Amino acid sequence: MRLMKMTWLQAEAYFKEKDLVILGTGSTECHGRHLCLGTDSLVPGRILELVEEKRPDLMIAPFVPYGVCDDLTGFAGSISLGPDVFYSVMKKITGRLYECGARRFAVVNGHGGNIAVLERVGVELDRMGARFALLNWWKLAGEINPAWAGGHGGGQETAACLAVDEALVDRQALAGKMLVNDCGDSLPTTGFDFIDYRGVHVEMPRDVDRYAGNGWIGPDDPAGATAEWGREMLAATADFIAGFLGELERMPLPERKV
């Protein structure tokens, strides 16, 4: 059930019976020349729809489509709240839901840049005697089936977008190769914010347009993505989340510290 479609009386009645709320977070940012800016929001949004089909008795709060992506603002259309504003937004949302009676929070997240802030919010809720589960869909999918793992704007996310709506993927742009700038002959770029030195990955944060010229990077070539892959992956991820939510409902609450 969607909080946006409930009256305040229905919301009040829900919190008298249940204390679990599902939230969705994503971003609006570059995902290569072939994927739309809303990839990190549209995909987890679809997963939430699949979860809702399995657990229509649980409350789903309105989706937050903006996140932390300062390093991607070199690409047109990317909008970042930055960590401070994103923290304030999530703190306000979860805080108000806590006041209403929520004590168990499950966040289906679509963007890696949001993780640090969401972890901070989660620790603070734990101190308040609540449970907070962070469900990063792309990480879950890669563990459910390692063949589904991928990078930013690569095959994994492209397959997911094809499953949501094939019109979201520019197939002509899929022909373009990954454009990666290394930091030197002996310092190749190996992924988001990472370079390789003597076989060891060293983190080097910088704007993405400095090292990934077309906006995607990863070992999974998007040209190999299919809608079938995406549908199977999203369905399996939603099944996992739905099952986990049942465990979260039964999990004892931590002792309040503050």
C-alpha positions in Angstrom: 0.0 0.0 0.0 1.2 3.5 -0.8 1.4 6.2 1.8 0.6 8.8 -0.9 -2.8 7.1 -1.6 -3.8 6.8 2.1 -5.8 9.2 4.2 -4.3 10.2 7.6 -6.9 8.0 9.3 -5.8 5.0 7.2 -2.1 5.8 8.0 -3.0 6.1 11.7 -4.8 2.7 11.6 -1.8 1.1 9.8 0.6 2.2 12.6 -1.6 0.7 15.2 -1.2 -2.7 13.6 2.3 -2.5 12.0 5.6 -0.6 12.5 7.4 -1.4 9.2 7.8 1.1 6.4 9.5 0.6 3.0 11.3 3.6 1.4 12.9 4.0 -2.0 15.9 6.2 -2.8 17.7 6.8 -6.0 19.3 9.6 -8.0 18.9 11.6 -11.2 22.3 11.4 -12.9 24.3 10.3 -16.0 24.4 6.6 -16.8 26.2 6.7 -20.1 25.0 7.8 -23.5 22.5 4.9 -23.7 20.6 5.1 -20.4 18.3 7.7 -19.0 19.1 10.0 -16.1 16.5 8.3 -13.9 18.0 4.8 -14.0 18.8 4.7 -10.3 15.2 5.7 -9.4 13.2 3.8 -12.1 14.8 0.4 -11.4 14.3 0.3 -7.7 10.9 1.8 -8.3 10.0 -1.2 -10.4 11.4 -3.5 -7.7 9.1 -1.8 -5.2 6.1 -2.5 -7.5 7.0 -6.2 -7.6 7.5 -6.3 -3.8 4.1 -4.6 -3.4 2.5 -7.4 -5.4 3.8 -9.9 -2.9 3.3 -7.8 0.3 0.4 -5.5 -0.4 -0.1 -5.2 3.4 3.1 -3.2 3.9 3.4 0.6 3.7 5.6 2.1 1.0 6.5 5.7 1.5 7.0 8.1 -1.5 10.1 7.6 -3.5 13.1 10.0 -3.2 14.5 10.4 -6.8 17.4 12.7 -5.9 20.6 11.7 -4.0 24.3 12.3 -3.7 26.1 12.5 -7.1 28.3 15.5 -6.9 31.0 13.7 -9.0 28.6 13.3 -11.9 27.5 16.9 -12.3 29.9 17.3 -15.2 27.2 15.7 -17.3 24.1 17.6 -18.3 20.9 16.8 -16.3 22.6 15.3 -13.3 21.2 16.8 -10.1 22.8 16.3 -6.7 21.5 17.2 -3.3 24.9 16.6 -1.8 25.4 14.6 1.4 24.3 17.3 3.8 21.0 18.0 2.1 20.3 14.4 1.4 21.0 13.6 5.0 18.6 16.3 6.2 15.9 15.0 3.8 16.2 11.3 4.9 16.5 12.3 8.6 13.3 14.3 8.4 11.4 11.6 6.5 12.4 8.8 8.8 12.1 10.9 11.9 8.5 11.8 11.1 7.7 8.2 10.3 9.2 7.3 13.6 6.9 9.8 15.3 4.0 8.1 13.6 4.9 4.7 15.0 7.5 3.2 12.5 10.2 1.2 14.2 11.3 -0.9 11.2 12.6 0.7 8.1 13.6 -1.0 4.8 15.3 1.2 2.2 15.4 -0.1 -1.4 18.3 2.0 -2.7 19.4 2.4 -6.3 22.5 4.6 -6.0 25.9 3.9 -4.5 26.5 7.6 -3.7 23.6 7.5 -1.2 25.0 4.6 0.9 27.2 6.6 3.4 24.3 9.0 4.3 21.8 6.1 4.6 24.2 4.2 6.8 24.4 7.3 9.1 20.6 7.5 9.3 20.4 3.8 10.0 22.9 4.0 12.9 20.9 6.9 14.4 17.6 5.0 14.2 19.3 2.0 15.8 20.2 4.2 18.8 16.5 5.2 18.9 15.4 1.6 19.3 14.5 1.0 15.6 15.6 -1.4 12.9 17.0 -0.1 9.6 17.8 -2.3 6.6 19.6 -0.9 3.6 18.8 -2.9 0.5 21.1 -1.8 -2.4 19.4 -3.6 -5.2 22.4 -4.0 -7.6 24.5 -5.5 -4.8 21.8 -7.9 -3.8 21.3 -9.0 -7.4 25.0 -9.6 -7.8 25.0 -11.9 -4.8 21.9 -13.7 -5.7 23.5 -14.5 -9.1 27.1 -13.4 -9.7 26.5 -13.4 -13.4 24.2 -10.3 -12.8 26.9 -8.2 -11.1 28.1 -5.1 -12.9 29.3 -1.5 -12.9 27.8 1.9 -13.4 25.6 2.0 -16.5 26.9 -1.4 -17.6 25.1 -4.6 -18.6 23.4 -5.0 -15.2 21.7 -1.6 -15.2 21.0 -1.7 -18.9 19.2 -5.1 -18.5 17.2 -3.7 -15.6 16.1 -0.6 -17.6 15.1 -2.9 -20.5 12.9 -4.8 -18.1 11.3 -1.6 -16.9 10.7 -0.1 -20.4 12.8 -0.9 -23.5 12.2 2.7 -24.7 14.5 3.8 -21.8 17.6 2.4 -23.6 19.1 4.1 -26.7 20.2 1.1 -28.6 22.2 3.1 -31.1 24.3 4.5 -28.3 25.0 0.9 -27.1 27.5 0.6 -30.0 29.9 3.0 -28.3 32.8 1.6 -26.3 33.6 2.6 -22.8 35.8 5.7 -22.8 38.3 5.5 -19.9 41.2 7.8 -19.1 44.0 6.3 -17.0 46.2 8.2 -14.6 49.3 7.0 -16.4 50.8 4.0 -18.2 51.2 2.1 -14.9 48.0 3.5 -13.2 45.0 2.2 -15.1 41.5 3.2 -14.1 39.7 0.1 -12.9 36.4 1.3 -11.7 34.5 4.1 -10.0 37.1 6.2 -8.2 39.7 3.4 -8.4 43.1 3.0 -10.1 45.3 0.0 -10.1 48.9 0.0 -8.8 50.8 -3.2 -8.8 47.6 -5.2 -8.8 46.2 -3.3 -5.8 43.2 -1.0 -6.1 43.8 2.5 -4.8 40.9 4.8 -4.3 41.2 8.2 -6.1 38.0 10.2 -5.8 37.5 12.6 -8.7 34.8 13.8 -11.1 33.6 11.0 -13.2 33.9 12.9 -16.5 37.7 13.0 -15.9 38.0 9.2 -16.3 34.7 7.9 -17.9 34.1 10.2 -20.8 30.7 8.7 -21.9 29.4 8.3 -18.4 29.5 4.5 -17.8 32.2 2.2 -16.5 32.4 -1.4 -15.5 33.3 -4.9 -16.6 29.8 -5.6 -17.9 29.4 -4.4 -21.5 25.8 -2.9 -21.8 25.7 -4.3 -25.4 25.1 -7.7 -24.0 22.1 -6.8 -21.9 18.6 -8.2 -22.6 15.2 -7.6 -21.3 14.9 -11.2 -20.3 18.0 -10.9 -18.1 16.5 -7.8 -16.5 13.1 -9.3 -15.8 14.6 -12.4 -14.2 17.0 -10.3 -12.2 14.4 -7.8 -10.9 11.9 -10.6 -10.1 14.6 -12.5 -8.1 15.6 -9.4 -6.2 12.0 -8.6 -5.4 11.4 -12.1 -4.2 14.5 -11.9 -1.9 13.4 -8.5 -0.5 9.8 -9.7 0.1 11.1 -12.7 2.0 13.5 -10.6 4.0 10.8 -8.2 5.0 9.0 -11.1 6.7 12.2 -11.7 8.8 12.5 -7.9 9.5 8.9 -7.9 10.9 9.8 -10.7 13.4 13.2 -9.3 14.4 13.4 -8.0 17.9 13.9 -4.3 18.3 17.2 -3.1 19.8 17.3 -1.4 23.1 16.9 2.4 22.9 20.1 4.4 23.7 18.8 7.9 23.2 
